[in-house]
Amino acid sequence: MSKFLSVILLVPFFTLTQDDCVFNNDYEGLTTDWIERANTTYKFTWIEEENIAIARLSDDESLQLQMGGCYHFTTSLIFRTTNAVELDNEKFWLSKALELTKLFEVKFFKEPLEAGVVVESERTNNMIIYTFPIDEFGNRITEGIIIERKEKATTLTLSYYFN
């Protein structure tokens, strides 16, 4: 009679859980805390499907915020207007960017805007990008300050992320 040794090998099935995230992906909690720290009177609405908070500032303007991430931790602020502000009105757009970065304490953009080291780096018919030196900001990655005309609206995007 031969003897056989049976071995059952159990291989766990890997699934991504909250514990597997490098960063904190509680977008709603982080974004809400960010808004509360700003101590603003803007009334934000949470949009679950997009993980963003949106505030209507007027009939013509809105503001969208998002903070959080699993593998990339993003901080994003988007101002949208349907007012007829020219795309190349640098004074308006950079003043608006500074106003918002002060209100929401986005130091990554606030410091170069206050220091006046922001320069135009790219221009198309529908978009202007302003950049600034980022050596002192470590591993943060950004495309810059983006002003973009989309249909009848113009957006000002201030966004950066960590890997």
C-alpha positions as CSV (number, residue, x, y, z in Angstrom):
1,M,0.0,0.0,0.0
2,S,1.5,3.3,-1.0
3,K,1.2,6.4,1.1
4,F,0.4,9.7,-0.5
5,L,0.9,13.0,1.1
6,S,-1.7,15.5,0.2
7,V,-1.0,19.1,0.5
8,I,-3.6,21.8,0.0
9,L,-2.1,25.1,-0.9
10,L,-4.1,28.1,-0.1
11,V,-3.3,31.2,-2.0
12,P,-5.0,34.3,-0.7
13,F,-6.8,36.4,-3.3
14,F,-5.5,40.0,-3.1
15,T,-8.0,42.8,-3.1
16,L,-7.4,46.5,-2.6
17,T,-8.7,47.8,0.7
18,Q,-8.4,51.2,2.5
19,D,-5.4,49.7,4.4
20,D,-3.6,49.2,1.1
21,C,-3.6,52.9,0.2
22,V,-0.4,54.8,0.5
23,F,-2.4,58.0,1.3
24,N,-5.8,58.8,2.7
25,N,-8.6,58.4,0.2
26,D,-11.4,59.8,2.5
27,Y,-12.0,62.5,-0.1
28,E,-15.2,63.7,1.6
29,G,-13.7,63.9,5.1
30,L,-10.5,65.6,4.0
31,T,-12.2,68.0,1.6
32,T,-14.8,68.9,4.3
33,D,-12.0,69.6,6.9
34,W,-10.2,71.8,4.3
35,I,-13.4,73.8,3.7
36,E,-14.0,74.2,7.5
37,R,-10.4,75.4,8.0
38,A,-11.0,78.1,5.4
39,N,-13.8,79.5,7.5
40,T,-15.7,80.6,4.4
41,T,-19.4,81.4,4.1
42,Y,-19.5,79.5,0.8
43,K,-22.1,76.7,0.9
44,F,-20.6,73.5,-0.6
45,T,-22.4,70.5,-1.9
46,W,-20.7,67.1,-1.9
47,I,-20.9,65.2,-5.2
48,E,-20.3,61.6,-4.2
49,E,-19.8,60.2,-7.8
50,E,-16.9,62.6,-8.5
51,N,-15.5,63.0,-4.9
52,I,-15.7,66.8,-5.1
53,A,-17.3,69.6,-3.2
54,I,-18.9,72.4,-5.3
55,A,-20.1,75.8,-4.2
56,R,-22.1,78.2,-6.4
57,L,-20.6,81.6,-5.7
58,S,-23.0,83.5,-8.0
59,D,-25.1,82.8,-11.0
60,D,-21.9,83.1,-13.1
61,E,-19.3,81.5,-10.8
62,S,-18.6,78.3,-9.0
63,L,-15.8,76.7,-7.0
64,Q,-14.9,73.0,-6.9
65,L,-12.6,71.5,-4.3
66,Q,-11.1,68.0,-3.8
67,M,-8.5,66.6,-1.5
68,G,-7.3,63.0,-1.0
69,G,-6.2,60.0,-2.8
70,C,-5.0,56.4,-2.5
71,Y,-1.8,56.3,-4.6
72,H,-1.7,60.0,-5.6
73,F,-2.7,62.5,-3.0
74,T,-4.4,65.4,-4.8
75,T,-5.2,68.9,-3.7
76,S,-7.4,70.6,-6.4
77,L,-9.2,73.9,-6.6
78,I,-11.1,74.9,-9.7
79,F,-12.8,78.3,-10.1
80,R,-15.3,78.5,-13.0
81,T,-16.9,81.6,-14.5
82,T,-19.2,82.4,-17.4
83,N,-18.4,86.1,-17.1
84,A,-16.7,87.5,-20.1
85,V,-13.2,87.7,-18.6
86,E,-10.5,87.6,-21.3
87,L,-8.3,84.6,-21.2
88,D,-5.2,86.7,-21.3
89,N,-6.3,89.1,-18.5
90,E,-3.3,88.0,-16.4
91,K,-4.0,90.5,-13.6
92,F,-7.5,89.2,-13.1
93,W,-6.6,85.5,-13.2
94,L,-3.4,85.7,-11.0
95,S,-5.3,87.9,-8.5
96,K,-8.1,85.4,-8.4
97,A,-5.6,82.6,-7.9
98,L,-3.9,84.4,-5.1
99,E,-7.3,85.3,-3.4
100,L,-8.3,81.6,-3.5
101,T,-5.0,80.3,-2.4
102,K,-5.0,82.6,0.6
103,L,-8.6,81.7,1.5
104,F,-8.0,78.0,1.3
105,E,-4.4,78.1,2.4
106,V,-2.9,76.4,-0.7
107,K,0.7,77.4,0.2
108,F,2.1,75.5,-2.8
109,F,0.6,78.1,-5.1
110,K,0.2,81.0,-2.7
111,E,4.0,81.4,-2.0
112,P,5.1,81.7,-5.7
113,L,2.1,84.0,-6.4
114,E,3.0,86.3,-3.5
115,A,6.7,86.2,-4.5
116,G,5.8,87.1,-8.1
117,V,7.8,84.2,-9.6
118,V,4.9,83.0,-11.7
119,V,5.5,83.1,-15.4
120,E,3.5,82.2,-18.5
121,S,4.9,79.0,-19.9
122,E,2.4,77.9,-22.5
123,R,-0.4,79.5,-24.6
124,T,-2.9,78.2,-27.0
125,N,-6.2,79.8,-28.3
126,N,-8.1,78.3,-25.4
127,M,-5.5,77.9,-22.6
128,I,-2.7,79.7,-20.8
129,I,-0.5,77.9,-18.3
130,Y,1.6,79.7,-15.7
131,T,4.4,77.9,-13.9
132,F,6.9,78.7,-11.2
133,P,10.0,77.2,-9.7
134,I,9.1,74.1,-7.6
135,D,12.5,72.8,-6.4
136,E,11.7,73.9,-2.8
137,F,8.4,72.0,-2.9
138,G,9.9,68.5,-2.9
139,N,7.9,65.7,-4.5
140,R,4.8,67.7,-5.4
141,I,3.8,67.6,-9.0
142,T,1.7,70.2,-10.9
143,E,1.0,71.2,-14.4
144,G,0.9,74.8,-13.2
145,I,-1.8,77.4,-12.9
146,I,-4.1,76.6,-15.8
147,I,-6.6,79.1,-17.3
148,E,-8.8,77.4,-19.9
149,R,-11.8,78.4,-21.9
150,K,-14.3,75.5,-22.2
151,E,-17.4,76.3,-24.3
152,K,-19.0,79.4,-22.6
153,A,-17.0,79.2,-19.4
154,T,-13.4,79.8,-18.3
155,T,-11.8,77.8,-15.5
156,L,-8.9,78.5,-13.3
157,T,-7.3,75.3,-12.1
158,L,-4.8,75.0,-9.2
159,S,-4.0,71.4,-8.6
160,Y,-1.0,69.4,-7.4
161,Y,-0.4,65.9,-6.2
162,F,2.1,63.7,-4.3
163,N,3.2,60.3,-5.6
